[in-house]
């Protein structure tokens, strides 16, 4: 499975400053992150504020987690802001497994079970 990093809409933030928005899609696994890394790092450098949409990430492993951590560190070193949004179930599961929500500091919205379904 390939990883894609696509430019999404770039809304202005509340102060009117430009906010870049990119979406990662597909796999963020060891065999795929090399393709996404330069694009993500370039996007971090090019935007003082960047939102990365993770809603279409279908698979992620520790290599994908390391890429997201690298992007966060790179943004901080540049004095930029990186926000992860739209965590897919795969990403949310990994963040919970490794207790990373506090590290990234972004809210993770969990899907609500459909009425009549049972929790497992």
N, C-alpha and C positions, 0 to 999 in steps of 0.2 A: 504494500500500500504506500503510495506517495504522500508527501506532505506538500501543501501549497500555502503560500503566504500571499494573500491578496490585499490590495489597498481597498479599503471600504470608505464610506463617507467620512469626511473630516469636519465634524461640527466645531463650532467655537465653544470654549468653556465659558463659565459664568463671567469671567473678567474680559471676555472678548478675544482671548488669545487663541491661536490656532491649536487644535488638538488633532493629532494624527490618529487614525484608526486602521488597524490591520486585523485580518482574520486568518488564523491558522486552521487548516483543514486536513483531514485524513489522519495520518499516523505521525506521532512524535516518538517513534521507537528508535532504537540504536541504529538501524540500517537506514533511517530516513532523516534524522536530525541534521546531518551534514549539509543537506540541501537547503534547509530552512535557516541555518545559523547565520550565514552572511547577510541574508535579506533582513532578518530580525535585528541583527546588530546595526546594520545601516539605518533601519527605520528608527531605532532608538536614538542614534546619533543625529538624525535629521529632524527630530521632533522634540521640542522641550517637554511636551506632554504627549504620551502615546498610550492609547488603549488597545490591548490585544484581545480580540474576541476568540474565545476557546470553545464556543458552542458547537463547532463542527469537527472537533478533534475526536476521532473514533477510537484511537488507541494511543497509550502513552506508557513509557517505562521510565526507568531511572535516568536514561540518557535525555529524554524529553524534559524531565524535572530539572536536570542539570542545565539544559539550555535556557529554561525559564529563569533559573537562579542567576545564570551568567548575564542574561538581559537585564535583570533587576540590579545586579551589581554594576554593570556598565552604565546604566541610567544614573544611578547614584553618584558614580565617579564623575559623570559629566554635569551633575547638578540638574538632571532631568527627572521627570516623573514617569513611571511606568505603572499602568493599572491593568490587571487581568480581569476580564469581564466575561460573562456568559459561560461559566465553567460547564463543560459537558459532563455527563455522568462518569465517563472514564477519568477525566481530570479530577473531579470532585472525590472520586474513590481513592485515587493516589494521594491527593492532598490530605484526606482523612487518615489513610494508612500511615503516612509519614509525618502527620501532624504539622503540615506546612501552612495552614491558613494564617497563623500568626506571623510566620516569616514573611509572606507576601503582603499581608495586611489588607487584602481585598475581600469584600463580602462575597460569600458563596451562597447563592440562592438554590435551595434544594427543591426539586419538584414535589408537588403535593400529590398524594395518592388519589386516584379517581374514586368518587363515591362508590361504596359497595365493594371495593377491593380490600383484601386483607393484607396486613403488613406481614412480611416474612422475617 
